[in-house]
Amino acid sequence: MSSLIAPPLPPRGSDGATVLPRRVPASARAVLRLLQRLPHGHLELVTPDGQALHFGAGTAPHARLELHDWSAATAALRSGDIGFAEAYLDGLWSTPDLPALLRLMLANRHALEDVIHGSWAGRLLYRLRHRLRRNTRSGSRRNIHAHYDLGNAFYRLWLDETMTYSAAWFDGDPQRDLASAQRAKIGRALRMAGVGPDARLLEIGCGWGALAETAARDFGARVTGVTLSTEQLTHGCARIAAAGLSDRVTLRLQDYRDIADGPYDAIVSIEMIEAVGREYWPDYFGAVQRLLRPGGRACIQAIVIRDALFERYLRSTDFIQQYIFPGGCLLSPSAFQQQAQRAGLRIVDTHAFGRDYAETCRRWRQAFLARRDEVLALGFDERFVRLWSFYLAYCEAGFDAGDIDVVQYTLQRP
């Protein structure tokens, strides 16, 4: 609630700039000088010695950052958002409202460019590490294992009852419960792909089996789903068996590049393309084209980055790629269109619902933090809790700001 209350006017010097403390490390002073140019919103920064500094015009959005060690500023200047995140993981700073702070940073992206992106030398190691995580067949298995095989017990703590780990679609109703919104998203994807009774449906990236179960039970489809996560496969197979659908659904541990039993009447792939990697986008779209019958449709739900940010994003690496989805890379809307066209696929419908993803992330983070003690009881530590809290807040802020979006693309093979 405090972030909604207008702050007092910040103390200013004769030139109108916020007066900076005298004894500050040089690198931290450089960050504070950047903050003096904050064009949007208001930041209250509490220094390690308890002094409150105010930056910005005093208008919304408002956020508070409590520095516990000046080295946090040094890390941000050196390594951008990755260094800033690592400082949070190490407990060097805190905030009462993490999503609000990240939204403020994104609103001031251009003024804080040096902090957001870091120095070239400071990010070199991260870029090299990202390039070494390419999604070859063995690399893909390793990268997927790093995120999705944390254990079904972990994800069960904070996902809704459908065990769906992708954007929910609230369809204009913010009061809708998360499970219902997830089912709405799944239903829309299946309808747009033209799934009907006895249709052969391929799901690339089948997760814990929610879409496969729905397609077989409610649409009468015959489903093949593939995943590279052993944990997801175990849960998905048990789920399908419990639903009495084993005669209509086959889930298997398989790379999408190795699928050879097409053609399928329809293909659905929900937020799997983010894990493909830039070098393999032609392989992915080529597989969709190859495995889809002529006239068949595919619904691909993809997280995309704004076209204006795409080129710099490709040349760099970010917190998500380093700590959450190794080997991952987002397409932009234009890049998605280009890749689809090159594969001989026609985009016949687009449905963007990024704000719904922001709401999904908000609810996930609330549920995750509410189960914090149970997460720790599974053997994870406090740094892991901060990591996931930052990740979910980071995504929420990005979707709220419109820097990233989520789109259901409906493709058709001529």
C-alpha beads as a LAMMPS data file, in Angstrom:
LAMMPS data file: protein, C-alpha beads

414 atoms
413 bonds

1 atom types
1 bond types

-500.0 500.0 xlo xhi
-500.0 500.0 ylo yhi
-500.0 500.0 zlo zhi

Masses

1 110.0

Atoms # bond

1 1 1 0.000 0.000 0.000
2 1 1 2.911 2.361 0.759
3 1 1 3.969 2.327 -2.900
4 1 1 0.642 3.996 -3.781
5 1 1 1.181 6.972 -1.453
6 1 1 2.857 10.012 -3.007
7 1 1 6.322 10.488 -1.438
8 1 1 7.599 13.732 0.074
9 1 1 9.448 16.031 -2.274
10 1 1 13.047 14.809 -2.599
11 1 1 15.835 17.015 -1.198
12 1 1 17.537 18.923 -4.023
13 1 1 20.705 20.914 -4.480
14 1 1 20.874 24.352 -6.111
15 1 1 20.957 22.689 -9.560
16 1 1 17.797 20.715 -8.800
17 1 1 19.591 17.364 -8.481
18 1 1 19.291 15.079 -5.469
19 1 1 22.107 15.762 -3.026
20 1 1 24.381 12.718 -2.868
21 1 1 26.202 11.584 0.265
22 1 1 29.878 12.471 0.374
23 1 1 31.419 9.156 1.319
24 1 1 30.362 6.792 -1.428
25 1 1 32.543 4.368 -3.452
26 1 1 33.315 5.701 -6.921
27 1 1 31.377 3.015 -8.791
28 1 1 28.343 3.487 -6.552
29 1 1 28.509 7.234 -7.098
30 1 1 28.316 6.616 -10.848
31 1 1 25.061 4.706 -10.346
32 1 1 23.650 7.444 -8.131
33 1 1 24.438 10.018 -10.790
34 1 1 22.502 7.940 -13.303
35 1 1 19.580 7.905 -10.890
36 1 1 19.679 11.703 -10.728
37 1 1 18.470 11.662 -14.345
38 1 1 15.460 9.453 -13.554
39 1 1 12.703 10.866 -15.818
40 1 1 9.766 8.725 -14.681
41 1 1 8.359 7.928 -11.271
42 1 1 10.047 8.133 -7.897
43 1 1 12.696 5.996 -6.226
44 1 1 13.444 6.135 -2.522
45 1 1 16.894 4.673 -2.006
46 1 1 18.034 3.918 1.536
47 1 1 21.836 3.809 1.778
48 1 1 23.737 1.273 3.914
49 1 1 24.106 3.908 6.650
50 1 1 20.351 4.587 6.732
51 1 1 20.192 7.824 4.726
52 1 1 17.123 8.149 2.480
53 1 1 17.788 9.542 -1.005
54 1 1 14.996 10.462 -3.400
55 1 1 15.215 10.347 -7.176
56 1 1 12.716 11.233 -9.859
57 1 1 9.885 13.708 -10.246
58 1 1 7.795 12.314 -7.403
59 1 1 5.090 10.958 -9.678
60 1 1 4.024 7.326 -10.115
61 1 1 5.358 4.682 -10.229
62 1 1 6.929 4.660 -6.772
63 1 1 9.403 2.160 -5.373
64 1 1 11.800 1.752 -2.451
65 1 1 15.246 0.155 -2.611
66 1 1 17.169 -0.604 0.564
67 1 1 20.895 -1.007 -0.032
68 1 1 22.637 -3.139 2.565
69 1 1 26.045 -2.900 0.894
70 1 1 27.406 -0.438 -1.684
71 1 1 28.821 -3.371 -3.651
72 1 1 25.312 -3.976 -5.003
73 1 1 25.631 -0.781 -7.044
74 1 1 29.047 -1.875 -8.265
75 1 1 27.644 -5.230 -9.417
76 1 1 24.800 -3.554 -11.322
77 1 1 27.127 -1.133 -13.090
78 1 1 29.471 -3.965 -14.065
79 1 1 26.989 -6.661 -15.091
80 1 1 23.655 -4.926 -15.610
81 1 1 20.448 -6.730 -14.702
82 1 1 22.402 -9.939 -14.038
83 1 1 24.647 -8.222 -11.502
84 1 1 21.653 -6.451 -9.958
85 1 1 19.847 -9.791 -9.599
86 1 1 22.913 -11.525 -8.178
87 1 1 23.228 -8.779 -5.571
88 1 1 19.623 -9.483 -4.555
89 1 1 20.336 -13.216 -4.341
90 1 1 23.296 -12.436 -2.094
91 1 1 21.160 -10.254 0.192
92 1 1 22.965 -7.014 -0.711
93 1 1 19.695 -5.147 -1.237
94 1 1 16.002 -5.600 -0.540
95 1 1 12.681 -3.927 -1.256
96 1 1 9.158 -4.149 0.183
97 1 1 7.709 -4.447 -3.345
98 1 1 9.958 -6.225 -5.837
99 1 1 7.643 -6.053 -8.890
100 1 1 7.133 -2.296 -8.326
101 1 1 10.886 -1.701 -8.225
102 1 1 11.441 -3.670 -11.426
103 1 1 8.572 -1.839 -13.164
104 1 1 10.196 1.464 -12.203
105 1 1 13.508 0.319 -13.674
106 1 1 11.843 -0.705 -16.934
107 1 1 9.969 2.601 -17.138
108 1 1 13.359 4.327 -16.975
109 1 1 15.138 1.897 -19.284
110 1 1 16.814 4.557 -21.428
111 1 1 18.043 6.664 -18.515
112 1 1 19.400 3.576 -16.736
113 1 1 20.769 1.875 -19.830
114 1 1 24.285 1.497 -18.415
115 1 1 22.927 -0.171 -15.282
116 1 1 20.413 -2.381 -17.083
117 1 1 22.892 -3.689 -19.643
118 1 1 26.183 -3.393 -17.748
119 1 1 29.639 -2.981 -19.224
120 1 1 30.867 -5.038 -22.175
121 1 1 33.683 -6.580 -20.142
122 1 1 31.449 -7.210 -17.139
123 1 1 29.025 -9.291 -19.226
124 1 1 31.548 -11.142 -21.384
125 1 1 31.703 -14.230 -19.178
126 1 1 27.908 -14.457 -19.092
127 1 1 27.691 -14.235 -22.889
128 1 1 30.273 -16.972 -23.285
129 1 1 28.475 -19.182 -20.771
130 1 1 25.186 -18.658 -22.607
131 1 1 26.743 -19.660 -25.940
132 1 1 28.079 -22.865 -24.401
133 1 1 24.525 -23.877 -23.474
134 1 1 23.376 -24.435 -27.044
135 1 1 20.383 -26.683 -27.577
136 1 1 21.973 -29.625 -29.300
137 1 1 20.154 -32.859 -28.552
138 1 1 22.273 -33.520 -25.479
139 1 1 22.323 -29.834 -24.549
140 1 1 18.527 -29.603 -24.725
141 1 1 18.125 -32.501 -22.299
142 1 1 20.592 -30.897 -19.919
143 1 1 18.975 -27.448 -20.153
144 1 1 15.448 -28.780 -19.641
145 1 1 16.586 -30.895 -16.694
146 1 1 18.058 -27.789 -15.022
147 1 1 14.640 -26.144 -14.749
148 1 1 11.821 -28.660 -15.075
149 1 1 13.322 -31.523 -13.103
150 1 1 13.493 -29.640 -9.822
151 1 1 10.826 -32.108 -8.725
152 1 1 7.088 -32.428 -9.142
153 1 1 6.661 -31.842 -5.403
154 1 1 8.184 -28.369 -5.818
155 1 1 5.911 -27.281 -8.663
156 1 1 2.866 -28.839 -7.008
157 1 1 3.303 -26.436 -4.074
158 1 1 2.490 -23.280 -6.024
159 1 1 0.982 -24.167 -9.413
160 1 1 -2.796 -24.506 -9.580
161 1 1 -4.586 -27.840 -9.628
162 1 1 -4.135 -28.231 -13.402
163 1 1 -0.326 -28.244 -13.003
164 1 1 -0.030 -25.809 -15.913
165 1 1 3.185 -23.751 -16.091
166 1 1 2.387 -21.198 -18.800
167 1 1 0.280 -18.076 -19.206
168 1 1 -3.333 -18.311 -18.110
169 1 1 -6.000 -16.486 -20.117
170 1 1 -8.498 -14.596 -17.948
171 1 1 -10.567 -13.510 -20.954
172 1 1 -11.329 -10.078 -19.507
173 1 1 -12.297 -11.373 -16.062
174 1 1 -9.574 -10.541 -13.503
175 1 1 -11.587 -12.274 -10.765
176 1 1 -11.410 -15.612 -12.552
177 1 1 -9.584 -18.308 -10.601
178 1 1 -6.267 -19.464 -12.007
179 1 1 -7.291 -23.046 -12.810
180 1 1 -10.304 -21.841 -14.802
181 1 1 -8.123 -19.345 -16.676
182 1 1 -5.634 -22.093 -17.504
183 1 1 -8.405 -24.292 -18.859
184 1 1 -9.637 -21.365 -20.972
185 1 1 -6.160 -20.949 -22.472
186 1 1 -5.910 -24.660 -23.247
187 1 1 -9.364 -24.753 -24.782
188 1 1 -8.633 -21.795 -27.019
189 1 1 -5.394 -23.343 -28.281
190 1 1 -7.141 -26.621 -29.126
191 1 1 -10.023 -24.863 -30.903
192 1 1 -7.672 -22.690 -32.949
193 1 1 -5.709 -25.776 -34.012
194 1 1 -8.960 -27.311 -35.244
195 1 1 -8.836 -30.299 -32.900
196 1 1 -11.906 -32.526 -33.115
197 1 1 -13.021 -36.121 -32.529
198 1 1 -10.373 -38.672 -33.516
199 1 1 -8.024 -35.970 -34.798
200 1 1 -4.349 -36.934 -34.534
201 1 1 -2.859 -34.243 -32.300
202 1 1 0.838 -33.731 -31.583
203 1 1 1.821 -31.692 -28.552
204 1 1 5.431 -30.489 -28.642
205 1 1 6.380 -29.892 -25.014
206 1 1 3.565 -31.671 -23.165
207 1 1 4.454 -30.524 -19.644
208 1 1 2.550 -32.334 -16.903
209 1 1 -0.199 -33.478 -19.266
210 1 1 -3.007 -30.944 -18.766
211 1 1 -3.509 -30.175 -22.460
212 1 1 -3.205 -33.810 -23.546
213 1 1 -5.821 -34.842 -20.991
214 1 1 -8.198 -32.064 -22.096
215 1 1 -7.725 -32.833 -25.799
216 1 1 -8.547 -36.516 -25.322
217 1 1 -11.338 -36.153 -22.773
218 1 1 -13.168 -33.052 -24.031
219 1 1 -12.282 -32.978 -27.734
220 1 1 -12.052 -36.721 -28.451
221 1 1 -8.576 -36.411 -29.980
222 1 1 -5.871 -39.032 -30.209
223 1 1 -2.829 -37.376 -28.660
224 1 1 0.914 -37.844 -28.855
225 1 1 2.910 -35.641 -26.486
226 1 1 6.683 -35.277 -26.219
227 1 1 8.871 -33.817 -23.494
228 1 1 12.508 -33.899 -22.394
229 1 1 11.666 -33.736 -18.691
230 1 1 11.653 -37.098 -16.922
231 1 1 9.757 -35.607 -13.963
232 1 1 7.028 -34.217 -16.194
233 1 1 6.756 -37.472 -18.116
234 1 1 6.306 -39.501 -14.920
235 1 1 3.552 -37.207 -13.678
236 1 1 1.891 -36.925 -17.088
237 1 1 1.702 -40.679 -17.658
238 1 1 0.231 -41.241 -14.192
239 1 1 -2.278 -38.459 -14.804
240 1 1 -3.434 -39.921 -18.128
241 1 1 -3.749 -43.400 -16.630
242 1 1 -5.777 -42.073 -13.692
243 1 1 -8.118 -40.335 -16.122
244 1 1 -8.642 -43.594 -18.027
245 1 1 -7.254 -42.116 -21.239
246 1 1 -4.212 -44.312 -21.876
247 1 1 -5.847 -45.712 -25.011
248 1 1 -6.069 -42.199 -26.507
249 1 1 -2.900 -40.521 -25.205
250 1 1 0.749 -41.459 -25.618
251 1 1 3.392 -39.385 -23.860
252 1 1 7.052 -40.024 -24.544
253 1 1 10.526 -38.720 -23.750
254 1 1 11.633 -37.434 -27.143
255 1 1 13.279 -34.483 -28.868
256 1 1 10.948 -32.727 -31.313
257 1 1 13.607 -33.151 -34.016
258 1 1 13.334 -36.924 -33.767
259 1 1 9.565 -37.232 -34.292
260 1 1 8.947 -39.291 -37.426
261 1 1 5.369 -40.578 -37.172
262 1 1 3.537 -37.747 -38.918
263 1 1 1.585 -36.338 -40.480
264 1 1 -0.690 -35.041 -37.731
265 1 1 -4.020 -33.295 -38.185
266 1 1 -3.071 -30.635 -35.636
267 1 1 -0.100 -29.522 -33.550
268 1 1 -0.128 -27.537 -30.326
269 1 1 2.994 -26.252 -28.579
270 1 1 2.618 -24.104 -25.464
271 1 1 5.653 -22.009 -24.511
272 1 1 8.184 -24.578 -25.636
273 1 1 9.695 -22.507 -28.446
274 1 1 11.460 -20.272 -25.894
275 1 1 13.709 -23.242 -25.057
276 1 1 14.645 -24.037 -28.679
277 1 1 17.520 -21.558 -29.080
278 1 1 18.149 -19.149 -31.933
279 1 1 20.292 -21.539 -33.995
280 1 1 17.485 -24.117 -33.995
281 1 1 14.470 -21.983 -34.849
282 1 1 14.526 -23.239 -38.476
283 1 1 14.587 -26.826 -37.163
284 1 1 11.569 -26.180 -34.954
285 1 1 9.429 -24.506 -37.614
286 1 1 10.611 -27.068 -40.136
287 1 1 9.453 -29.865 -37.837
288 1 1 6.030 -28.251 -37.455
289 1 1 5.712 -27.962 -41.250
290 1 1 6.964 -31.518 -41.832
291 1 1 4.735 -33.132 -39.205
292 1 1 1.533 -31.262 -40.100
293 1 1 -0.726 -32.581 -42.825
294 1 1 -1.550 -30.246 -45.740
295 1 1 -4.310 -27.919 -44.590
296 1 1 -3.650 -28.757 -40.943
297 1 1 -3.268 -26.125 -38.258
298 1 1 -0.816 -25.562 -35.422
299 1 1 -1.317 -23.295 -32.414
300 1 1 2.028 -22.120 -31.044
301 1 1 1.937 -20.129 -27.804
302 1 1 5.116 -18.086 -27.579
303 1 1 6.637 -15.488 -25.273
304 1 1 8.022 -12.743 -27.521
305 1 1 10.191 -9.702 -26.904
306 1 1 9.323 -6.315 -28.359
307 1 1 10.778 -5.805 -31.837
308 1 1 12.548 -2.598 -30.763
309 1 1 14.494 -4.533 -28.090
310 1 1 15.198 -7.642 -30.156
311 1 1 18.578 -6.872 -31.764
312 1 1 20.231 -5.794 -28.541
313 1 1 18.708 -8.788 -26.751
314 1 1 20.265 -11.146 -29.320
315 1 1 23.703 -9.590 -28.842
316 1 1 23.559 -9.927 -25.085
317 1 1 22.263 -12.262 -22.390
318 1 1 20.002 -11.651 -19.428
319 1 1 19.135 -12.902 -15.963
320 1 1 16.534 -15.380 -17.246
321 1 1 18.998 -17.034 -19.620
322 1 1 21.693 -17.240 -16.969
323 1 1 19.691 -18.512 -14.020
324 1 1 16.312 -19.831 -15.126
325 1 1 16.232 -21.098 -18.720
326 1 1 19.767 -21.929 -19.889
327 1 1 19.974 -22.048 -23.665
328 1 1 16.699 -20.170 -24.079
329 1 1 16.027 -17.296 -26.458
330 1 1 12.859 -15.319 -27.211
331 1 1 11.709 -14.445 -30.693
332 1 1 10.226 -11.065 -31.503
333 1 1 6.869 -10.868 -33.319
334 1 1 8.659 -10.033 -36.577
335 1 1 11.167 -12.867 -36.136
336 1 1 8.357 -15.339 -35.453
337 1 1 6.597 -14.275 -38.631
338 1 1 9.800 -14.561 -40.678
339 1 1 10.618 -18.036 -39.356
340 1 1 7.086 -19.290 -40.014
341 1 1 7.056 -17.947 -43.565
342 1 1 10.454 -19.441 -44.348
343 1 1 9.142 -22.841 -43.266
344 1 1 6.168 -22.528 -45.576
345 1 1 3.609 -21.882 -42.829
346 1 1 0.929 -19.198 -42.964
347 1 1 -0.108 -17.228 -39.862
348 1 1 -3.912 -17.136 -39.871
349 1 1 -4.544 -15.754 -36.365
350 1 1 -2.693 -14.022 -33.514
351 1 1 -3.944 -13.550 -29.976
352 1 1 -1.762 -11.544 -27.574
353 1 1 -2.487 -11.549 -23.830
354 1 1 0.647 -10.348 -22.063
355 1 1 -1.185 -8.592 -19.237
356 1 1 -2.806 -11.929 -18.414
357 1 1 0.691 -13.348 -18.035
358 1 1 1.597 -10.554 -15.629
359 1 1 -1.428 -11.548 -13.540
360 1 1 -0.457 -15.221 -13.790
361 1 1 3.045 -14.426 -12.500
362 1 1 1.608 -12.323 -9.662
363 1 1 -0.511 -15.248 -8.497
364 1 1 2.341 -17.724 -8.886
365 1 1 4.667 -15.542 -6.827
366 1 1 2.068 -15.044 -4.095
367 1 1 1.487 -18.794 -3.923
368 1 1 5.216 -19.530 -3.991
369 1 1 5.993 -17.142 -1.128
370 1 1 3.009 -18.417 0.861
371 1 1 4.548 -21.917 0.675
372 1 1 8.078 -20.701 1.441
373 1 1 8.539 -22.947 4.487
374 1 1 7.459 -25.993 2.501
375 1 1 9.873 -25.074 -0.300
376 1 1 12.683 -24.952 2.256
377 1 1 11.522 -28.269 3.693
378 1 1 12.108 -29.838 0.269
379 1 1 15.809 -29.047 0.675
380 1 1 16.046 -25.716 -1.153
381 1 1 17.782 -22.796 0.570
382 1 1 17.013 -19.106 1.120
383 1 1 19.028 -18.076 -1.923
384 1 1 16.859 -20.356 -4.063
385 1 1 13.733 -18.695 -2.614
386 1 1 15.116 -15.249 -3.491
387 1 1 16.032 -16.504 -6.971
388 1 1 12.502 -17.672 -7.756
389 1 1 10.917 -14.634 -6.154
390 1 1 13.078 -12.385 -8.330
391 1 1 12.373 -14.472 -11.452
392 1 1 8.601 -14.320 -11.058
393 1 1 8.660 -10.593 -10.221
394 1 1 11.008 -9.939 -13.171
395 1 1 8.552 -11.624 -15.539
396 1 1 5.550 -9.867 -14.021
397 1 1 7.193 -6.479 -14.502
398 1 1 8.255 -7.291 -18.074
399 1 1 4.743 -8.298 -19.116
400 1 1 3.210 -5.305 -17.330
401 1 1 5.605 -2.966 -19.136
402 1 1 4.979 -4.559 -22.530
403 1 1 8.660 -5.339 -23.081
404 1 1 7.599 -8.965 -23.443
405 1 1 4.279 -10.397 -24.531
406 1 1 2.685 -13.808 -24.956
407 1 1 0.923 -14.689 -28.188
408 1 1 -1.032 -17.654 -29.453
409 1 1 -0.087 -17.908 -33.138
410 1 1 -2.278 -20.081 -35.308
411 1 1 -0.351 -21.450 -38.294
412 1 1 -1.621 -23.365 -41.283
413 1 1 0.230 -25.545 -43.713
414 1 1 -1.011 -24.788 -47.265

Bonds

1 1 1 2
2 1 2 3
3 1 3 4
4 1 4 5
5 1 5 6
6 1 6 7
7 1 7 8
8 1 8 9
9 1 9 10
10 1 10 11
11 1 11 12
12 1 12 13
13 1 13 14
14 1 14 15
15 1 15 16
16 1 16 17
17 1 17 18
18 1 18 19
19 1 19 20
20 1 20 21
21 1 21 22
22 1 22 23
23 1 23 24
24 1 24 25
25 1 25 26
26 1 26 27
27 1 27 28
28 1 28 29
29 1 29 30
30 1 30 31
31 1 31 32
32 1 32 33
33 1 33 34
34 1 34 35
35 1 35 36
36 1 36 37
37 1 37 38
38 1 38 39
39 1 39 40
40 1 40 41
41 1 41 42
42 1 42 43
43 1 43 44
44 1 44 45
45 1 45 46
46 1 46 47
47 1 47 48
48 1 48 49
49 1 49 50
50 1 50 51
51 1 51 52
52 1 52 53
53 1 53 54
54 1 54 55
55 1 55 56
56 1 56 57
57 1 57 58
58 1 58 59
59 1 59 60
60 1 60 61
61 1 61 62
62 1 62 63
63 1 63 64
64 1 64 65
65 1 65 66
66 1 66 67
67 1 67 68
68 1 68 69
69 1 69 70
70 1 70 71
71 1 71 72
72 1 72 73
73 1 73 74
74 1 74 75
75 1 75 76
76 1 76 77
77 1 77 78
78 1 78 79
79 1 79 80
80 1 80 81
81 1 81 82
82 1 82 83
83 1 83 84
84 1 84 85
85 1 85 86
86 1 86 87
87 1 87 88
88 1 88 89
89 1 89 90
90 1 90 91
91 1 91 92
92 1 92 93
93 1 93 94
94 1 94 95
95 1 95 96
96 1 96 97
97 1 97 98
98 1 98 99
99 1 99 100
100 1 100 101
101 1 101 102
102 1 102 103
103 1 103 104
104 1 104 105
105 1 105 106
106 1 106 107
107 1 107 108
108 1 108 109
109 1 109 110
110 1 110 111
111 1 111 112
112 1 112 113
113 1 113 114
114 1 114 115
115 1 115 116
116 1 116 117
117 1 117 118
118 1 118 119
119 1 119 120
120 1 120 121
121 1 121 122
122 1 122 123
123 1 123 124
124 1 124 125
125 1 125 126
126 1 126 127
127 1 127 128
128 1 128 129
129 1 129 130
130 1 130 131
131 1 131 132
132 1 132 133
133 1 133 134
134 1 134 135
135 1 135 136
136 1 136 137
137 1 137 138
138 1 138 139
139 1 139 140
140 1 140 141
141 1 141 142
142 1 142 143
143 1 143 144
144 1 144 145
145 1 145 146
146 1 146 147
147 1 147 148
148 1 148 149
149 1 149 150
150 1 150 151
151 1 151 152
152 1 152 153
153 1 153 154
154 1 154 155
155 1 155 156
156 1 156 157
157 1 157 158
158 1 158 159
159 1 159 160
160 1 160 161
161 1 161 162
162 1 162 163
163 1 163 164
164 1 164 165
165 1 165 166
166 1 166 167
167 1 167 168
168 1 168 169
169 1 169 170
170 1 170 171
171 1 171 172
172 1 172 173
173 1 173 174
174 1 174 175
175 1 175 176
176 1 176 177
177 1 177 178
178 1 178 179
179 1 179 180
180 1 180 181
181 1 181 182
182 1 182 183
183 1 183 184
184 1 184 185
185 1 185 186
186 1 186 187
187 1 187 188
188 1 188 189
189 1 189 190
190 1 190 191
191 1 191 192
192 1 192 193
193 1 193 194
194 1 194 195
195 1 195 196
196 1 196 197
197 1 197 198
198 1 198 199
199 1 199 200
200 1 200 201
201 1 201 202
202 1 202 203
203 1 203 204
204 1 204 205
205 1 205 206
206 1 206 207
207 1 207 208
208 1 208 209
209 1 209 210
210 1 210 211
211 1 211 212
212 1 212 213
213 1 213 214
214 1 214 215
215 1 215 216
216 1 216 217
217 1 217 218
218 1 218 219
219 1 219 220
220 1 220 221
221 1 221 222
222 1 222 223
223 1 223 224
224 1 224 225
225 1 225 226
226 1 226 227
227 1 227 228
228 1 228 229
229 1 229 230
230 1 230 231
231 1 231 232
232 1 232 233
233 1 233 234
234 1 234 235
235 1 235 236
236 1 236 237
237 1 237 238
238 1 238 239
239 1 239 240
240 1 240 241
241 1 241 242
242 1 242 243
243 1 243 244
244 1 244 245
245 1 245 246
246 1 246 247
247 1 247 248
248 1 248 249
249 1 249 250
250 1 250 251
251 1 251 252
252 1 252 253
253 1 253 254
254 1 254 255
255 1 255 256
256 1 256 257
257 1 257 258
258 1 258 259
259 1 259 260
260 1 260 261
261 1 261 262
262 1 262 263
263 1 263 264
264 1 264 265
265 1 265 266
266 1 266 267
267 1 267 268
268 1 268 269
269 1 269 270
270 1 270 271
271 1 271 272
272 1 272 273
273 1 273 274
274 1 274 275
275 1 275 276
276 1 276 277
277 1 277 278
278 1 278 279
279 1 279 280
280 1 280 281
281 1 281 282
282 1 282 283
283 1 283 284
284 1 284 285
285 1 285 286
286 1 286 287
287 1 287 288
288 1 288 289
289 1 289 290
290 1 290 291
291 1 291 292
292 1 292 293
293 1 293 294
294 1 294 295
295 1 295 296
296 1 296 297
297 1 297 298
298 1 298 299
299 1 299 300
300 1 300 301
301 1 301 302
302 1 302 303
303 1 303 304
304 1 304 305
305 1 305 306
306 1 306 307
307 1 307 308
308 1 308 309
309 1 309 310
310 1 310 311
311 1 311 312
312 1 312 313
313 1 313 314
314 1 314 315
315 1 315 316
316 1 316 317
317 1 317 318
318 1 318 319
319 1 319 320
320 1 320 321
321 1 321 322
322 1 322 323
323 1 323 324
324 1 324 325
325 1 325 326
326 1 326 327
327 1 327 328
328 1 328 329
329 1 329 330
330 1 330 331
331 1 331 332
332 1 332 333
333 1 333 334
334 1 334 335
335 1 335 336
336 1 336 337
337 1 337 338
338 1 338 339
339 1 339 340
340 1 340 341
341 1 341 342
342 1 342 343
343 1 343 344
344 1 344 345
345 1 345 346
346 1 346 347
347 1 347 348
348 1 348 349
349 1 349 350
350 1 350 351
351 1 351 352
352 1 352 353
353 1 353 354
354 1 354 355
355 1 355 356
356 1 356 357
357 1 357 358
358 1 358 359
359 1 359 360
360 1 360 361
361 1 361 362
362 1 362 363
363 1 363 364
364 1 364 365
365 1 365 366
366 1 366 367
367 1 367 368
368 1 368 369
369 1 369 370
370 1 370 371
371 1 371 372
372 1 372 373
373 1 373 374
374 1 374 375
375 1 375 376
376 1 376 377
377 1 377 378
378 1 378 379
379 1 379 380
380 1 380 381
381 1 381 382
382 1 382 383
383 1 383 384
384 1 384 385
385 1 385 386
386 1 386 387
387 1 387 388
388 1 388 389
389 1 389 390
390 1 390 391
391 1 391 392
392 1 392 393
393 1 393 394
394 1 394 395
395 1 395 396
396 1 396 397
397 1 397 398
398 1 398 399
399 1 399 400
400 1 400 401
401 1 401 402
402 1 402 403
403 1 403 404
404 1 404 405
405 1 405 406
406 1 406 407
407 1 407 408
408 1 408 409
409 1 409 410
410 1 410 411
411 1 411 412
412 1 412 413
413 1 413 414
